[in-house]
Amino acid sequence: MASNRSGSLVVPGASAALDQMKYEVARSLGISFAQDGYYGDMLTRDAGYIGGNITRRLVELAESQLAGRISR
């Protein structure tokens, strides 16, 4: 079995969905992105909040999908 490099996407095309989730999470936390796409001014704390909330949402999605499969 081929090893997967950490941080690489397993599902092709998931990048667009993850980007969309990143912007939704940031908006819900009140964190804005620079219009030019430069992230150098973003606080590390804010980036951590965004990443942590994305992880939380992904875990919730996976748990609900697994629960749906088990209960059937």
N, C-alpha and C positions, 0 to 999 in steps of 0.2 A: 504494500500500500504506500502510495506516495505521500510524503509529509507535506503539510500545508504551512506555508510561511505565516507567522503571526501577523495579523493585521490585513491579510489578503482576503478578498471576498470569495466565499465558496459558491455563491449563486451569481451567475453572470447577470448583469442588469440591475443588481441590488444597489449599486452606487447611487442611482438617481433617487430611489426610494429613501435611502439613508440621508442623502442631502436634503430632501424634502422634510424628513423627520427632524433634522438638525435645525432647520429654519423654524419649524413649528414649535419645537421645544424652546428655542431661544426667544421667540416671540412671546410664548406663554410665561417665560421667566422675566420678561421685560428687558432682555439683552438685545441690542441692535448690532448689526454688522455694517461695516463701512461699505459704501456704495461701490467703491472701486475693487472690492474683493480682498483688500489687504487686511490680514488678521493680526499684524504685528502690534497693534495698539490694544488688543483685547487682553484683559487681565487673565492671568492663569486661573484664578478662582472662578471667573465666569466660564472659561473653557471647561473647567472641571465640572461645574454645575450642569452645563449642557451635556457633556459626555456621560455623567452619572445618570441624568434623567433619561437619556437615550437608552442606556443599558437597562434601567428600570422598566421602561416601556417594552423593550424587546423581551425581557424575561416574563413580563406579564402576558404578552402575546403568546409566547411559547407555552407558558403554563396553561392558559385558557385553551389552546389547541390540543395539548396533551389531555387535559381534563375532558374535553369533548370526545376524544378518541376512546378514552377509558370508559366513559359512561354509556357509550353506545352498545 
